[in-house]
């Protein structure tokens, strides 16, 4: 896992595609050919700039320090109808879940969700036509050619929204990182004070049958996170990609039930669609409260269970429930892919 300072999920870069090469005015000159005619070739196309989904990357760090990304321009045409060489494309490899917008207009350029998905950030200019392209029965000796078209130049905003099956949602110091560490091989920072998680952490739950799903631990949400308090606003967008939300409510909190409604309200303020996602409620640090003293949660909507990373209480049940919901969600997506024309 990379260092926290290496996790970059928001960058702005200037992209400049290559200009198209100019067409040329050229005349065929050969011995014993008195009427050679025009043979000026077309210019080459300018190189484009693409972003491509790479499952081996999880941060936009590689892109952050490339303030300006330029592609090569096309070469001018040549005589004997030779087309100029096209400029080479530039490929930016980004994590899956990266979305691109034109900064000035806010226009959506595209997103990469699967390995190999490609989005054009700036298209290269088309090469100009040489005078050979303009010959006709009525214009047998055109003495002009087209210049190449300019390549697109714009400022692009890249936003990374992590692709995870399950997103942990809870306040600071709710035991989310501890839960992630016992369910997966991830090793997030765990400490007895708030905001130990400063950037999202990913872990894979691997079962004996080979089935797996990804869990994302996000920085803790505090009241007012949707308005910019704490670290929540910066990372709330990662919830948009999550299939299932797991609300983690610590049993040492004075009002776990009220905390659940507070977290839901923060999600509603940020994006109401988040409330439509399936979810589970997990009361963490259950070892701190004897079973006989635990509050009744029948009035809370949705399923809930008690967890303890110390005693392993409820962990196996949690994995089973999450796995069933993840597989149900994946099956729904496959049906949509089949029946959508």
N, C-alpha and C positions, 0 to 999 in steps of 0.2 A: 504494500500500500504506500502511496506517495505521501510526502509530508503535507501538512495542512496548508502551508503557504503555497504549495504547488497546485491546489485545487482552484481552477479558474472556470467559472461558468457563465461569464459575460464579457464580451470584448467588442470593440469597434475597430474596424480596419478600413483602409482605403484600398479599393481594388481598381486596377487600371488594365483593361484588356488591350491587346495589341491592335494597332491600326492596320488596315488592309494596305497591301502594296499597290503602287500605281501601275496601271497599264501603260504600255509604251507605244510610241509611234515608230515603226521600223519598216524598211522596204527591202524586199527580197533582191539581193544583188548576186547574180551568178553568171558565170561566163556562158555565152551563147543563149542566155535567157533575157531577151530584150524587154519583156513585159512581166517583171517579177511580181509586182503587186504588193499589197500590204501584208506583213507577217509579224506584226507586233503582238506579243503574248500578254495574257492577263496577269495582274499582280496576285500574289499569294494572300490568303486570308490571314487576319491577325489571330494570335492565340487567345483562347478564352480562359477564364478562371473558374474552376469548379471546386465544390466541396464534396467529399466522398465519405460515407460512413465507414468507420473502422472500429470493429469490436474490441480491438486491443488498446484503445484509448479511452480514458474516462475523464479527461480534463481538456480545456482549451489552452493550456499553457503554451503549447508549441506555436499557437497562432497569436498569442497575446503580444509578443515582442516583434511581430512583423507588421509594423505600422502601415507600410505601403507594400502592396503585392502587385507586381507588374508582370504582364505577359509580353512575349516578344512580338514585334510587328512582322507583317508579311513582307517578303522581298518584292521588288519591282519585276514586271515581266521582262522577257528577253525576246530577241529576234528569233525567227524560225518558229514562231507560235509557241515558244516555251513559256510555260506558266512559272511565275516566281514561287519560291518555297514558302510554305505557310509557317506562321509563327507557332512555336511549341506551346501547348496548353500548360497551365499551372494547376496542380492538384493540391488542395489543402485537405489533409486527412483529419477528420473530426470525430468525436465520440457519437455513438448512436443516441438519438434524442436531441440533436442540435437543430435549431431553427434559425433561419436567416431572414432578416428584414432590411429593406432599404431605409437608412436612417432618416433621410430628409422627409420622405413621404409616408413612411411607416408601411410601405407596400410589402406584403408577404411574398418572399422569393421561393420558399420551399423548406422542407425538412428532411432529415435522413433518419429513418427508423430501422432499417435493416442493413446488414453488411453489403457494401457495394452500391447503395443508393447514391445517386448523383444529383446535385443541384447546381445550376449555372449561376454564379454570382455576377459575372460580367462577360458579355459575349463579344468576341473579337469582331473587328470590322471586316466587311467583305472586300476582297481585292477588286480593283478597277479593271475594266475591260480594255484590252489593247486595240489598236486600229484594225486588226484583222477581224474582230468581231463585228465591225460596222460596215464591212463591204457588202455591196448589193449590186444588182444590175444597173441601178440608177446612180450609185455612188461607188465607183470602182476604185477610187484612190482617196479614202478618208485620211485626212492628215491630223486627226485628233484622237485622244484616248481619255479614259476616265481616271480620275484620282481614286485612291483607295478610300473606303469609308472609315471614319474614326471608330475606335473601339469604345465600348461603354466604360464610363468612369463614375464611380459612386462610392459613398461611404456605407458600409454594410455593418449591421449589428447582428452578432451571433449570440444566441442564448441557448444554454444547455439545460434541458429538462431530463433528469435522470430517468432511465427506463428501469423500473423495479416492479416486481409483482406485488410486494407488500411494503408500505411506508409506515414507519413508526411515528405516531403523533402524540406528543405529550409535553408537559412543562419541563423546565430544567431540573436535573437531578431526579428524574422519575425512574431511573434504572433502564433506560432504553439501550445504552451502550453495553451494560452488563448483559442484558437479554440477547443482544446481537452476538456478543462474544461466546455465550454458552450454546447458542443455536447454530452458529457458523464458525468458520475458521478465521473470521475477521478479528483483528486485535485493536479495537478503538481505545482511545484513552478513557480510563475509568478512574474517577476520583470522587471523594465525598464533598464536592462543592459544585455549585451550578455552573453551567456553560462550559463543561469540559469538552463537549462536542462543538467545534467551531465550524466544521464543514461536514457535508454529508458523508456517511460511511456506508459502503456496500458489503454485503456478505451473502454467500450462497448456502442454502440449506440443502444438503445432499443426503438422500435417503438410501437405504440398502438396495431398493429395487432400481436404483439409477435415476429416479425422478428427482428433480431439483426445482427450486425457485429462489428468486433474489429478494433480499430484504434490504431496505434503505433506512438508515438511522439518520434523521434530520436534527439539526439544532433545536433545542427546546423552545416552545412557544410561551410567551408571557402575554398577559392581558394588554391589548393594544398592539399586538404584533402586526395586524393588518394595516396599522397606521404608521408602521416603521419602528416600533419599540423593540428593543432586544435585537435578536438576529433573525427573527421569524420572517419578516417581509422579504428579505433577500432570498430565502430558500423555500418560501411557500410555493413557488411555481413548480418545484420538483414534484409536488403532490399531484399535479395535473396528469402526469404520466403513470402514476401508481394505479394498479388494478384494485387493490384492497387497502383500506386504512385500518391500522391497529392502534386504537387509542390506549395509551399506557397511563394509568392513574395510580400513583403511589399510595399505599395504605397509610403512610405516615403523614399524608396531607390532611388538614383539618376538615375538608369537605370534598371528598373524591367525587361525589355525585354532582355537586355544583361545578367542580372543575371540568367535568365532561361537557356540560352545557356551555361553559365558557370557551372551551376549545372549539366546539361546534360553531359558536357565534363568530369566532375569529375567522374560521374557514368561510362562513357565509359572507362576511364582509369582504373578504379577499376575492372569492369567486363562488357564487351560489351553486354552481354545478358540482363543486366538491362534495356537497351534502348528498348528492345522488349516488355516490360511490358506495359499494358494499363495505361494511366495517364490522370489526369485533371490538369488544371492550375487555381489556386485560387489567386487572388490579394487581400491580406489582408489589414486591416486598411483602408478600403475604405471610412470610415467616415472622413478621413483627406483630401480627395480631392472631390470637388463637381462633380456630374455626368457630367456636361458640360466640365470640365477640364480634364477628364480622357483620357488617350491616346488610340488611336485605336490599337487594337491588332489583326487585321485581318491577319497580316503576320505571326503570331505565329502558329505553328502546333498544332492541337488538340483543344479541347473545353476549354473555360475559363469562369470564372465568378468572380464577385466582392463580397467580403465578409466584414462584419463588425461585430465584436463581441459586439460592443457597441450598434449599432442600430438594430442588428439582420438581417441586409440586406444579402440576398442570402443564409442564413443558411438552410432554408427549401428546397430550390432548390438543394443545395449541398447534403443534406442527400438523397434526391430522386435519384439524379444522381449516387451517390456512391452505394446506395442500388441496383439499377438496374444493375450496372456493377458487383457488388459482386455476385448477384444471377446468372447473366450470366456466370461468371467464375465458380461458383459452379456447375452449370448445365453442363458445358463443362467437368469438372472433372468427374462427374458421368457417362457421356457418354463414356469417356475414360476407366473407370473402367469396364463398361459393355462389351465393344467390344474388349478390349485387351485380347488375349488368355492367 
